[in-house]
């Protein structure tokens, strides 16, 4: 379990379950088809996963946001095998990384460590997005939630998308969040992730991701030299649209200024303790207990560290009950 979340169950057709008429209708309303490419964003602090999909305009729009039942570790990147840390970074998922017979119902492998993480000496394996409500470095979406996410990804890959991008982030990259975490030792890394987020926000298309100088490099188009980049070597001039690169810089500068202004009113966040769970599932855990939540989210696979899920992740103290605003999957 400490090495990741990979395992297999008996063969069946769970990986072939068709998309529901409701999600297909939602796609149609937004100018999408099941075969159109996708991109996924994961937010640890908010315990949410977003599926974005290309529309008939050629740009991507948000299809659906899913509450996450469990993730483990703290805010920040995964560095070592066995640290229970859910990874942060930019990942690429191919058809070979889909697992239709996961122990945790359905899963896809994020591909950690990616090229940059390997160059930095980070270790670990089998870091997944999967079902159930248990995590040892993975993102657990419940059996019902992962069934739809998996089917959306499967159909996009069948439609011709060679791989889809996953942006695994510590939190939504808002000025308020950046201000709150201004003293975190991971801030420089997060600002690098923010640059990739802004490339998408400017173009509404997933950025091209490479690595150099020990950090991610983002552009709005591939070049033949990308494959020659040394993840730890110097960064050459950034190719692609000058207008896009300038727009990204301007957005980051504006958000930095807003974060600096907010810092006077927002106290620095303390160190994160352990993991997260979306409030909709936390409400069930608090009111009905871990066995009921396990039965609701999986084939009764135990909920990992339920006591930690009911505690404030920054202090370890019990959380007060709060009204849920997102329907559990």
C-alpha positions as a LaTeX table, in Angstrom:
\begin{tabular}{lrrr}
\hline
Residue & $x$ (\AA) & $y$ (\AA) & $z$ (\AA) \\
\hline
Unk1 & 0.00 & 0.00 & 0.00 \\
Unk2 & 2.81 & 2.48 & 0.75 \\
Unk3 & 4.15 & 2.21 & $-2.79$ \\
Unk4 & 0.89 & 3.28 & $-4.39$ \\
Unk5 & $-2.54$ & 1.95 & $-5.19$ \\
Unk6 & $-2.05$ & $-0.62$ & $-7.95$ \\
Unk7 & $-3.69$ & $-4.01$ & $-7.73$ \\
Unk8 & $-6.01$ & $-6.17$ & $-9.81$ \\
Unk9 & $-9.34$ & $-7.85$ & $-9.38$ \\
Unk10 & $-11.15$ & $-10.50$ & $-11.41$ \\
Unk11 & $-11.95$ & $-9.56$ & $-15.03$ \\
Unk12 & $-15.33$ & $-8.02$ & $-15.76$ \\
Unk13 & $-16.78$ & $-5.29$ & $-17.97$ \\
Unk14 & $-16.82$ & $-2.39$ & $-15.51$ \\
Unk15 & $-14.35$ & $-0.52$ & $-17.72$ \\
Unk16 & $-16.80$ & $-0.71$ & $-20.63$ \\
Unk17 & $-19.81$ & 0.87 & $-18.92$ \\
Unk18 & $-21.20$ & 3.43 & $-21.39$ \\
Unk19 & $-21.54$ & 7.10 & $-20.63$ \\
Unk20 & $-24.86$ & 7.99 & $-19.02$ \\
Unk21 & $-27.46$ & 9.82 & $-21.14$ \\
Unk22 & $-27.25$ & 12.70 & $-18.64$ \\
Unk23 & $-23.52$ & 13.35 & $-19.13$ \\
Unk24 & $-23.82$ & 12.94 & $-22.91$ \\
Unk25 & $-26.66$ & 15.48 & $-22.91$ \\
Unk26 & $-24.54$ & 17.84 & $-20.81$ \\
Unk27 & $-21.72$ & 17.50 & $-23.32$ \\
Unk28 & $-24.08$ & 18.27 & $-26.18$ \\
Unk29 & $-25.36$ & 21.43 & $-24.48$ \\
Unk30 & $-21.78$ & 22.64 & $-24.11$ \\
Unk31 & $-20.77$ & 21.93 & $-27.69$ \\
Unk32 & $-18.87$ & 18.73 & $-26.94$ \\
Unk33 & $-19.00$ & 15.13 & $-28.11$ \\
Unk34 & $-17.81$ & 12.04 & $-26.20$ \\
Unk35 & $-14.88$ & 11.73 & $-28.62$ \\
Unk36 & $-13.56$ & 15.25 & $-28.00$ \\
Unk37 & $-10.26$ & 15.56 & $-26.05$ \\
Unk38 & $-10.23$ & 16.17 & $-22.30$ \\
Unk39 & $-8.01$ & 17.66 & $-19.60$ \\
Unk40 & $-8.27$ & 17.05 & $-15.84$ \\
Unk41 & $-7.50$ & 19.37 & $-12.95$ \\
Unk42 & $-7.13$ & 18.12 & $-9.37$ \\
Unk43 & $-7.23$ & 20.42 & $-6.33$ \\
Unk44 & $-6.00$ & 18.94 & $-3.04$ \\
Unk45 & $-7.13$ & 21.64 & $-0.60$ \\
Unk46 & $-10.64$ & 21.79 & $-2.08$ \\
Unk47 & $-10.76$ & 17.98 & $-2.58$ \\
Unk48 & $-12.22$ & 18.38 & $-6.06$ \\
Unk49 & $-11.48$ & 17.07 & $-9.56$ \\
Unk50 & $-12.52$ & 18.95 & $-12.69$ \\
Unk51 & $-12.99$ & 17.45 & $-16.15$ \\
Unk52 & $-12.47$ & 19.94 & $-18.99$ \\
Unk53 & $-13.34$ & 19.05 & $-22.56$ \\
Unk54 & $-12.71$ & 20.57 & $-25.97$ \\
Unk55 & $-15.73$ & 22.18 & $-27.56$ \\
Unk56 & $-16.62$ & 22.81 & $-31.21$ \\
Unk57 & $-14.73$ & 26.12 & $-30.92$ \\
Unk58 & $-11.42$ & 24.29 & $-30.44$ \\
Unk59 & $-11.12$ & 25.62 & $-26.90$ \\
Unk60 & $-11.79$ & 23.74 & $-23.67$ \\
Unk61 & $-14.69$ & 24.31 & $-21.27$ \\
Unk62 & $-15.49$ & 22.85 & $-17.87$ \\
Unk63 & $-17.66$ & 19.78 & $-18.21$ \\
Unk64 & $-18.10$ & 18.74 & $-14.57$ \\
Unk65 & $-16.59$ & 19.05 & $-11.07$ \\
Unk66 & $-16.42$ & 15.91 & $-8.90$ \\
Unk67 & $-15.98$ & 15.84 & $-5.11$ \\
Unk68 & $-12.99$ & 13.81 & $-3.98$ \\
Unk69 & $-13.52$ & 11.32 & $-1.18$ \\
Unk70 & $-9.93$ & 10.96 & 0.03 \\
Unk71 & $-6.35$ & 11.96 & $-0.66$ \\
Unk72 & $-3.38$ & 11.49 & 1.62 \\
Unk73 & $-0.28$ & 13.37 & 2.67 \\
Unk74 & 0.17 & 17.15 & 2.73 \\
Unk75 & 0.15 & 20.06 & 0.34 \\
Unk76 & 3.30 & 19.88 & $-1.77$ \\
Unk77 & 4.96 & 17.49 & $-4.24$ \\
Unk78 & 5.58 & 13.81 & $-3.71$ \\
Unk79 & 9.32 & 13.09 & $-3.34$ \\
Unk80 & 9.79 & 9.64 & $-1.82$ \\
Unk81 & 8.39 & 6.15 & $-2.14$ \\
Unk82 & 6.27 & 5.37 & 0.92 \\
Unk83 & 5.64 & 8.95 & 2.08 \\
Unk84 & 1.86 & 8.60 & 1.44 \\
Unk85 & 2.07 & 11.90 & $-0.42$ \\
Unk86 & $-0.36$ & 12.47 & $-3.29$ \\
Unk87 & 1.64 & 13.98 & $-6.18$ \\
Unk88 & 1.46 & 17.51 & $-7.57$ \\
Unk89 & 2.56 & 18.41 & $-11.06$ \\
Unk90 & 1.69 & 18.02 & $-14.73$ \\
Unk91 & 1.10 & 14.49 & $-15.97$ \\
Unk92 & 0.17 & 12.78 & $-19.23$ \\
Unk93 & $-2.16$ & 9.76 & $-19.29$ \\
Unk94 & $-2.17$ & 7.35 & $-22.24$ \\
Unk95 & $-4.55$ & 4.42 & $-22.90$ \\
Unk96 & $-1.96$ & 2.04 & $-21.43$ \\
Unk97 & $-2.31$ & 3.80 & $-18.07$ \\
Unk98 & $-6.02$ & 2.98 & $-17.73$ \\
Unk99 & $-6.74$ & 0.04 & $-15.41$ \\
Unk100 & $-10.22$ & $-1.50$ & $-15.91$ \\
Unk101 & $-9.63$ & $-4.12$ & $-13.20$ \\
Unk102 & $-8.31$ & $-2.09$ & $-10.30$ \\
Unk103 & $-8.69$ & $-3.28$ & $-6.72$ \\
Unk104 & $-10.28$ & 0.13 & $-6.25$ \\
Unk105 & $-12.86$ & $-0.51$ & $-8.97$ \\
Unk106 & $-11.42$ & 1.54 & $-11.88$ \\
Unk107 & $-8.23$ & 3.59 & $-12.07$ \\
Unk108 & $-5.77$ & 5.43 & $-14.23$ \\
Unk109 & $-2.10$ & 5.87 & $-13.45$ \\
Unk110 & $-0.89$ & 9.49 & $-13.36$ \\
Unk111 & 2.56 & 8.51 & $-14.61$ \\
Unk112 & 4.47 & 9.65 & $-11.51$ \\
Unk113 & 7.39 & 10.20 & $-11.54$ \\
Unk114 & 7.30 & 12.24 & $-14.72$ \\
Unk115 & 10.45 & 13.31 & $-16.57$ \\
Unk116 & 11.15 & 16.27 & $-14.28$ \\
Unk117 & 10.47 & 14.30 & $-11.08$ \\
Unk118 & 12.74 & 11.47 & $-12.21$ \\
Unk119 & 15.54 & 13.95 & $-12.95$ \\
Unk120 & 15.10 & 15.44 & $-9.47$ \\
Unk121 & 15.48 & 11.99 & $-7.91$ \\
Unk122 & 11.89 & 11.64 & $-6.73$ \\
Unk123 & 10.75 & 8.05 & $-6.19$ \\
Unk124 & 7.38 & 6.30 & $-6.08$ \\
Unk125 & 5.09 & 4.27 & $-8.30$ \\
Unk126 & 1.47 & 3.42 & $-9.06$ \\
Unk127 & $-0.01$ & 6.78 & $-8.10$ \\
Unk128 & $-3.61$ & 6.64 & $-9.29$ \\
Unk129 & $-6.96$ & 8.31 & $-9.62$ \\
Unk130 & $-9.28$ & 5.49 & $-8.54$ \\
Unk131 & $-12.51$ & 4.54 & $-6.80$ \\
Unk132 & $-13.36$ & 3.85 & $-3.15$ \\
Unk133 & $-12.45$ & 6.27 & $-0.33$ \\
Unk134 & $-8.97$ & 5.19 & 0.67 \\
Unk135 & $-5.60$ & 6.67 & $-0.24$ \\
Unk136 & $-1.91$ & 5.85 & 0.13 \\
Unk137 & $-0.73$ & 8.61 & $-2.19$ \\
Unk138 & $-3.65$ & 8.38 & $-4.62$ \\
Unk139 & $-6.81$ & 10.37 & $-5.37$ \\
Unk140 & $-9.93$ & 8.38 & $-4.40$ \\
Unk141 & $-13.10$ & 9.45 & $-6.23$ \\
Unk142 & $-15.58$ & 6.72 & $-5.06$ \\
Unk143 & $-16.68$ & 3.88 & $-7.33$ \\
Unk144 & $-19.54$ & 5.92 & $-8.79$ \\
Unk145 & $-17.42$ & 8.97 & $-9.40$ \\
Unk146 & $-14.53$ & 7.12 & $-11.02$ \\
Unk147 & $-16.94$ & 5.16 & $-13.24$ \\
Unk148 & $-18.01$ & 8.36 & $-15.00$ \\
Unk149 & $-14.53$ & 9.94 & $-15.02$ \\
Unk150 & $-13.02$ & 6.74 & $-16.42$ \\
Unk151 & $-15.69$ & 6.48 & $-19.15$ \\
Unk152 & $-15.16$ & 10.11 & $-20.18$ \\
Unk153 & $-11.40$ & 9.51 & $-20.43$ \\
Unk154 & $-11.86$ & 6.20 & $-22.27$ \\
Unk155 & $-14.11$ & 7.74 & $-24.91$ \\
Unk156 & $-11.76$ & 10.70 & $-25.47$ \\
Unk157 & $-8.82$ & 8.32 & $-25.97$ \\
Unk158 & $-10.90$ & 6.12 & $-28.28$ \\
Unk159 & $-11.79$ & 9.27 & $-30.22$ \\
Unk160 & $-8.15$ & 9.81 & $-31.13$ \\
Unk161 & $-6.62$ & 11.76 & $-28.25$ \\
Unk162 & $-3.21$ & 10.14 & $-27.74$ \\
Unk163 & $-2.99$ & 11.21 & $-24.10$ \\
Unk164 & $-4.73$ & 13.64 & $-21.78$ \\
Unk165 & $-3.13$ & 16.11 & $-19.41$ \\
Unk166 & $-3.68$ & 16.02 & $-15.65$ \\
Unk167 & $-2.83$ & 19.14 & $-13.67$ \\
Unk168 & $-2.51$ & 18.06 & $-10.02$ \\
Unk169 & $-2.49$ & 21.23 & $-7.92$ \\
Unk170 & $-2.30$ & 22.03 & $-4.20$ \\
Unk171 & $-5.31$ & 24.37 & $-4.40$ \\
Unk172 & $-7.08$ & 26.69 & $-6.80$ \\
Unk173 & $-4.44$ & 29.21 & $-7.83$ \\
Unk174 & $-6.26$ & 32.25 & $-6.51$ \\
Unk175 & $-4.58$ & 35.33 & $-5.02$ \\
Unk176 & $-6.23$ & 34.52 & $-1.67$ \\
Unk177 & $-4.77$ & 31.00 & $-1.59$ \\
Unk178 & $-1.35$ & 32.19 & $-2.68$ \\
Unk179 & $-1.45$ & 34.87 & 0.03 \\
Unk180 & $-2.43$ & 32.34 & 2.68 \\
Unk181 & 0.45 & 30.03 & 1.72 \\
Unk182 & 3.03 & 32.78 & 1.17 \\
Unk183 & 5.39 & 31.33 & 3.80 \\
Unk184 & 5.20 & 27.74 & 2.61 \\
Unk185 & 8.55 & 26.32 & 1.44 \\
Unk186 & 6.77 & 25.00 & $-1.67$ \\
Unk187 & 5.70 & 28.47 & $-2.84$ \\
Unk188 & 8.28 & 28.73 & $-5.66$ \\
Unk189 & 7.19 & 25.29 & $-6.95$ \\
Unk190 & 3.53 & 26.32 & $-6.78$ \\
Unk191 & 4.21 & 29.53 & $-8.68$ \\
Unk192 & 5.76 & 27.37 & $-11.41$ \\
Unk193 & 2.55 & 25.30 & $-11.49$ \\
Unk194 & 0.57 & 28.55 & $-11.57$ \\
Unk195 & 2.34 & 29.51 & $-14.80$ \\
Unk196 & 0.98 & 26.36 & $-16.46$ \\
Unk197 & $-2.47$ & 27.12 & $-15.12$ \\
Unk198 & $-2.28$ & 30.61 & $-16.59$ \\
Unk199 & $-1.24$ & 29.27 & $-20.00$ \\
Unk200 & $-4.44$ & 27.29 & $-20.01$ \\
Unk201 & $-6.48$ & 30.24 & $-18.74$ \\
Unk202 & $-5.16$ & 32.44 & $-21.54$ \\
Unk203 & $-5.50$ & 29.98 & $-24.43$ \\
Unk204 & $-8.20$ & 27.64 & $-23.10$ \\
Unk205 & $-6.04$ & 24.77 & $-24.35$ \\
Unk206 & $-3.68$ & 22.52 & $-22.34$ \\
Unk207 & $-0.14$ & 23.93 & $-22.46$ \\
Unk208 & 2.77 & 22.01 & $-23.94$ \\
Unk209 & 4.80 & 20.88 & $-20.92$ \\
Unk210 & 8.54 & 20.26 & $-20.91$ \\
Unk211 & 11.21 & 20.77 & $-18.25$ \\
Unk212 & 14.51 & 22.59 & $-17.88$ \\
Unk213 & 16.49 & 24.23 & $-15.07$ \\
Unk214 & 14.73 & 21.93 & $-12.59$ \\
Unk215 & 11.26 & 23.32 & $-13.29$ \\
Unk216 & 8.38 & 22.96 & $-15.69$ \\
Unk217 & 8.48 & 24.98 & $-18.90$ \\
Unk218 & 5.18 & 25.82 & $-20.58$ \\
Unk219 & 4.52 & 26.92 & $-24.14$ \\
Unk220 & 1.47 & 27.17 & $-26.37$ \\
Unk221 & 2.92 & 24.88 & $-29.04$ \\
Unk222 & 5.46 & 22.05 & $-29.46$ \\
Unk223 & 8.83 & 22.43 & $-31.17$ \\
Unk224 & 11.29 & 19.81 & $-32.52$ \\
Unk225 & 13.79 & 20.83 & $-29.82$ \\
Unk226 & 11.45 & 19.87 & $-26.95$ \\
Unk227 & 12.66 & 16.26 & $-26.89$ \\
Unk228 & 16.27 & 17.45 & $-26.49$ \\
Unk229 & 15.66 & 19.49 & $-23.34$ \\
Unk230 & 17.58 & 18.44 & $-20.24$ \\
Unk231 & 15.23 & 18.75 & $-17.24$ \\
Unk232 & 18.15 & 19.99 & $-15.13$ \\
Unk233 & 19.94 & 21.93 & $-17.86$ \\
Unk234 & 19.53 & 25.58 & $-18.85$ \\
Unk235 & 16.31 & 26.79 & $-20.43$ \\
Unk236 & 16.56 & 28.09 & $-24.00$ \\
Unk237 & 14.39 & 30.93 & $-25.23$ \\
Unk238 & 10.71 & 30.06 & $-24.91$ \\
Unk239 & 9.18 & 29.28 & $-28.32$ \\
Unk240 & 5.59 & 29.91 & $-29.25$ \\
Unk241 & 3.42 & 32.97 & $-29.28$ \\
Unk242 & 4.99 & 36.09 & $-27.80$ \\
Unk243 & 1.50 & 37.47 & $-27.23$ \\
Unk244 & 0.46 & 34.42 & $-25.19$ \\
Unk245 & 3.65 & 34.47 & $-23.12$ \\
Unk246 & 3.17 & 38.17 & $-22.39$ \\
Unk247 & $-0.48$ & 37.64 & $-21.44$ \\
Unk248 & 0.58 & 34.92 & $-19.01$ \\
Unk249 & 3.17 & 37.23 & $-17.43$ \\
Unk250 & 0.61 & 39.99 & $-17.07$ \\
Unk251 & $-1.92$ & 37.65 & $-15.42$ \\
Unk252 & 0.68 & 36.37 & $-12.98$ \\
Unk253 & 1.87 & 39.89 & $-12.17$ \\
Unk254 & $-1.71$ & 41.03 & $-11.49$ \\
Unk255 & $-2.41$ & 38.03 & $-9.26$ \\
Unk256 & 0.89 & 38.51 & $-7.41$ \\
Unk257 & $-0.05$ & 42.11 & $-6.72$ \\
Unk258 & $-3.49$ & 41.08 & $-5.48$ \\
Unk259 & $-1.98$ & 38.35 & $-3.28$ \\
Unk260 & 0.45 & 40.87 & $-1.79$ \\
Unk261 & $-2.42$ & 43.23 & $-1.01$ \\
Unk262 & $-4.44$ & 40.42 & 0.59 \\
Unk263 & $-1.52$ & 39.29 & 2.73 \\
Unk264 & $-2.17$ & 42.11 & 5.17 \\
Unk265 & $-5.59$ & 40.66 & 5.97 \\
Unk266 & $-4.97$ & 36.92 & 5.56 \\
Unk267 & $-2.84$ & 35.18 & 8.21 \\
Unk268 & $-0.28$ & 32.67 & 6.92 \\
Unk269 & $-1.62$ & 29.13 & 6.81 \\
Unk270 & 0.03 & 26.75 & 9.31 \\
Unk271 & 1.65 & 23.52 & 8.14 \\
Unk272 & $-0.81$ & 21.02 & 6.74 \\
Unk273 & $-1.26$ & 17.90 & 8.87 \\
Unk274 & $-2.64$ & 15.09 & 6.72 \\
Unk275 & $-4.82$ & 14.50 & 3.71 \\
Unk276 & $-8.26$ & 15.70 & 2.78 \\
Unk277 & $-11.88$ & 14.75 & 2.11 \\
Unk278 & $-14.61$ & 16.76 & 0.43 \\
Unk279 & $-17.11$ & 18.15 & 2.90 \\
Unk280 & $-20.00$ & 16.23 & 1.30 \\
Unk281 & $-18.33$ & 12.94 & 2.25 \\
Unk282 & $-17.15$ & 14.30 & 5.58 \\
Unk283 & $-20.76$ & 15.02 & 6.49 \\
Unk284 & $-21.64$ & 11.37 & 5.81 \\
Unk285 & $-18.61$ & 10.17 & 7.77 \\
Unk286 & $-19.50$ & 12.36 & 10.75 \\
Unk287 & $-23.19$ & 11.43 & 10.82 \\
Unk288 & $-23.10$ & 7.76 & 9.81 \\
Unk289 & $-19.56$ & 6.56 & 10.52 \\
Unk290 & $-16.77$ & 5.02 & 8.43 \\
Unk291 & $-18.52$ & 1.72 & 7.70 \\
Unk292 & $-21.54$ & 3.46 & 6.18 \\
Unk293 & $-19.30$ & 5.75 & 4.13 \\
Unk294 & $-17.30$ & 2.76 & 2.91 \\
Unk295 & $-20.50$ & 1.00 & 1.83 \\
Unk296 & $-21.70$ & 4.17 & 0.10 \\
Unk297 & $-18.47$ & 4.85 & $-1.80$ \\
Unk298 & $-17.23$ & 1.35 & $-2.67$ \\
Unk299 & $-17.66$ & $-2.35$ & $-2.12$ \\
Unk300 & $-17.07$ & $-1.66$ & 1.59 \\
Unk301 & $-13.33$ & $-1.01$ & 1.16 \\
Unk302 & $-12.42$ & 0.75 & 4.44 \\
Unk303 & $-12.10$ & 4.52 & 4.54 \\
Unk304 & $-8.47$ & 5.43 & 5.16 \\
Unk305 & $-7.70$ & 7.31 & 8.38 \\
Unk306 & $-11.28$ & 8.42 & 9.14 \\
Unk307 & $-10.21$ & 10.27 & 12.30 \\
Unk308 & $-7.86$ & 12.48 & 10.27 \\
Unk309 & $-10.62$ & 13.11 & 7.73 \\
Unk310 & $-12.80$ & 14.55 & 10.50 \\
Unk311 & $-10.04$ & 16.81 & 11.80 \\
Unk312 & $-8.89$ & 20.24 & 10.70 \\
Unk313 & $-5.98$ & 19.39 & 8.36 \\
Unk314 & $-4.00$ & 22.34 & 9.70 \\
Unk315 & $-4.44$ & 21.76 & 13.43 \\
Unk316 & $-5.59$ & 18.18 & 13.89 \\
Unk317 & $-8.56$ & 19.42 & 15.95 \\
Unk318 & $-12.07$ & 18.12 & 15.16 \\
Unk319 & $-13.90$ & 20.10 & 12.49 \\
Unk320 & $-17.32$ & 21.57 & 13.18 \\
Unk321 & $-20.15$ & 20.35 & 10.97 \\
Unk322 & $-20.87$ & 22.57 & 7.95 \\
Unk323 & $-23.64$ & 22.45 & 5.34 \\
Unk324 & $-22.67$ & 20.60 & 2.18 \\
Unk325 & $-22.96$ & 22.46 & $-1.13$ \\
Unk326 & $-21.85$ & 19.74 & $-3.58$ \\
Unk327 & $-23.71$ & 16.49 & $-4.13$ \\
Unk328 & $-21.62$ & 13.41 & $-3.44$ \\
Unk329 & $-21.00$ & 11.16 & $-6.41$ \\
\hline
\end{tabular}
